[in-house]
């Protein structure tokens, strides 16, 4: 289970550590994490993911090391207001888009698996706030319902990414080489997907 420290960034919430400026952040600890990762989302919200065993001093040192990058990203993403929706609203969006999401996922899995010929279990559409997709040990390919809202080239990348996990279970060089066979510009699309997630505005649907 993730342990989340809910400390949100605002312009008045900077605090000084030694000679550097360290912004507030949300800390998520997970048994699945292997490295410290930081992301900045719409509204300038900072999220740090870290393994359970990583100390706060190591996390803060990591943030200080990347302070220049952080502040540039905060300045950029603060231009996009963060829209918080309730669980009930998210569920309505899920119901609204899940059929189309399944149609898209099934068509793209069929298309791209024509290149790989992998064996997989089933395709699942989920309502997740934190993951675009996953591939289980049983070969189940799961996709966020928001695949229905993605530009086509990003939906293609997402499907290829999860398909490649059927053979390579991690993000090793072998995994990315497999992805590159059909999506040679995967690094650019990966960045686009992250930026899309951070700046995405939910469609107005009377929720």
C-alpha positions in Angstrom: 0.0 0.0 0.0 1.3 3.5 -0.8 1.8 5.9 2.0 1.0 9.4 0.8 2.2 12.6 2.4 -0.3 15.2 1.2 1.7 18.4 1.0 0.7 20.6 -1.9 2.8 23.2 -3.6 1.8 26.8 -3.7 3.9 29.9 -4.5 4.1 30.8 -0.8 5.1 27.3 0.3 8.8 27.3 -0.6 11.2 26.5 2.3 14.9 27.0 2.4 17.3 24.1 2.9 21.0 25.1 3.2 21.5 27.4 0.2 18.8 25.8 -2.0 15.1 26.2 -2.3 13.0 23.0 -1.8 9.3 23.0 -2.8 6.7 21.0 -0.9 5.8 17.7 -2.6 3.6 14.6 -2.3 5.6 11.6 -1.3 4.3 8.1 -2.3 6.2 5.1 -1.0 5.6 1.8 -2.8 7.0 -1.7 -2.6 7.0 -1.7 -6.4 9.3 1.3 -6.7 13.0 0.7 -7.3 14.2 4.2 -7.7 13.3 7.7 -6.6 11.2 9.5 -9.2 9.8 12.9 -9.3 7.0 14.3 -11.6 5.4 17.7 -11.9 1.7 17.9 -12.9 -0.8 20.6 -13.9 -1.0 23.3 -11.2 2.7 22.8 -10.3 1.9 19.8 -8.1 5.0 17.7 -7.3 4.9 14.0 -6.7 7.8 11.9 -5.5 7.7 8.1 -5.7 10.2 6.2 -3.7 10.9 2.7 -2.3 9.9 2.1 1.3 13.5 1.8 2.4 14.6 5.2 1.0 15.2 7.8 3.8 13.7 11.3 3.7 17.2 12.8 3.7 18.0 10.9 0.5 14.8 12.1 -1.1 15.5 15.7 -0.2 19.0 15.4 -1.5 17.6 14.1 -4.8 15.2 17.0 -5.0 18.0 19.5 -4.2 20.2 18.0 -6.9 17.5 18.5 -9.5 16.2 21.8 -8.1 16.8 23.8 -11.4 14.8 21.2 -13.4 12.1 21.2 -10.8 11.6 24.9 -10.8 11.5 25.1 -14.6 8.8 22.4 -14.7 6.8 24.1 -11.9 6.9 27.3 -13.8 5.7 25.6 -17.0 2.9 23.4 -15.5 1.6 26.1 -13.2 0.2 27.6 -16.3 -2.3 24.7 -16.5 -4.9 24.8 -13.7 -5.3 21.5 -11.9 -8.9 20.1 -12.1 -9.7 17.8 -9.2 -12.7 15.6 -9.8 -14.5 13.4 -7.3 -14.5 9.6 -7.3 -18.2 9.7 -8.4 -17.4 12.0 -11.3 -14.5 9.8 -12.3 -16.9 6.8 -12.2 -19.3 8.5 -14.6 -16.5 9.3 -17.0 -15.4 5.6 -16.8 -18.9 4.4 -17.6 -19.2 6.9 -20.5 -15.9 6.0 -22.2 -15.2 2.3 -21.3 -17.0 0.8 -24.3 -15.1 2.9 -26.7 -11.9 2.3 -24.7 -12.3 -1.4 -25.1 -13.0 -1.1 -28.8 -9.8 0.9 -29.3 -7.7 -1.3 -27.1 -8.8 -4.6 -28.8 -8.3 -3.1 -32.3 -4.8 -1.8 -31.4 -3.7 -5.0 -29.6 -4.8 -7.0 -32.7 -2.9 -4.7 -35.0 0.4 -4.4 -33.1 0.4 -8.0 -31.9 0.4 -8.9 -35.5 4.1 -7.9 -35.4 5.0 -9.7 -32.2 2.7 -12.8 -32.2 2.6 -12.9 -28.4 0.2 -15.0 -26.4 -1.9 -13.1 -23.9 -4.9 -13.7 -21.7 -7.6 -11.1 -21.8 -8.0 -7.3 -22.2 -9.3 -5.3 -19.3 -10.4 -1.7 -19.1 -9.9 -0.1 -15.7 -10.6 3.1 -13.9 -7.2 4.1 -12.5 -6.0 7.5 -11.4 -2.3 6.6 -11.5 -1.6 4.1 -14.3 -2.1 4.1 -18.0 -1.8 0.3 -18.4 -0.3 -2.9 -17.0 0.5 -6.4 -17.9 -0.1 -9.1 -15.3 1.9 -12.3 -14.8 -1.1 -14.2 -16.3 -0.9 -12.2 -19.5 -3.8 -9.9 -18.8 -3.4 -6.6 -20.6 -5.1 -3.8 -18.7 -5.7 -0.2 -20.0 -6.9 2.9 -18.4 -10.3 4.0 -19.9 -8.6 7.3 -20.8 -7.0 5.5 -23.8 -10.3 6.5 -25.5 -9.2 10.2 -25.0 -5.6 9.9 -26.2 -4.3 11.0 -29.6 -4.0 8.0 -31.8 -0.2 7.9 -31.8 0.0 7.9 -28.0 -2.7 5.1 -27.8 -0.5 3.1 -30.2 2.5 3.6 -28.0 0.6 2.6 -24.8 -0.6 -0.6 -26.4 2.9 -1.5 -27.8 4.4 -0.8 -24.4 2.1 -3.2 -22.6 2.4 -5.8 -25.3 6.2 -5.8 -24.9 5.8 -6.6 -21.2 4.5 -10.0 -22.2 8.1 -10.8 -23.1 10.1 -8.4 -21.1 8.7 -7.9 -17.6 10.9 -4.9 -16.7 12.1 -1.7 -18.4 15.5 -3.1 -19.4 17.4 -2.3 -22.6 15.9 -5.4 -24.1 12.4 -4.1 -23.4 13.0 -0.8 -25.0 14.7 -2.5 -28.0 11.5 -4.5 -28.4 9.4 -1.4 -28.3 11.6 0.4 -30.8 11.0 -2.3 -33.4 7.6 -0.8 -34.1 7.7 2.5 -32.3 11.2 3.9 -33.0 10.3 7.3 -31.6 9.1 5.8 -28.3 11.1 8.2 -26.2 9.3 11.1 -27.7 5.9 9.5 -27.3 6.7 8.5 -23.7 7.4 12.1 -22.9 4.3 13.2 -24.8 2.1 10.8 -22.8 3.5 12.1 -19.5 2.9 15.7 -20.6 -0.6 14.8 -21.8 -1.4 13.3 -18.4 -0.2 16.4 -16.6 -2.0 18.9 -18.7 -5.1 16.9 -19.7 -8.5 18.6 -19.2 -11.4 16.3 -18.6 -14.2 16.7 -21.2 -17.3 18.5 -20.1 -20.0 15.9 -19.8 -22.4 17.1 -17.2 -20.6 15.4 -14.4 
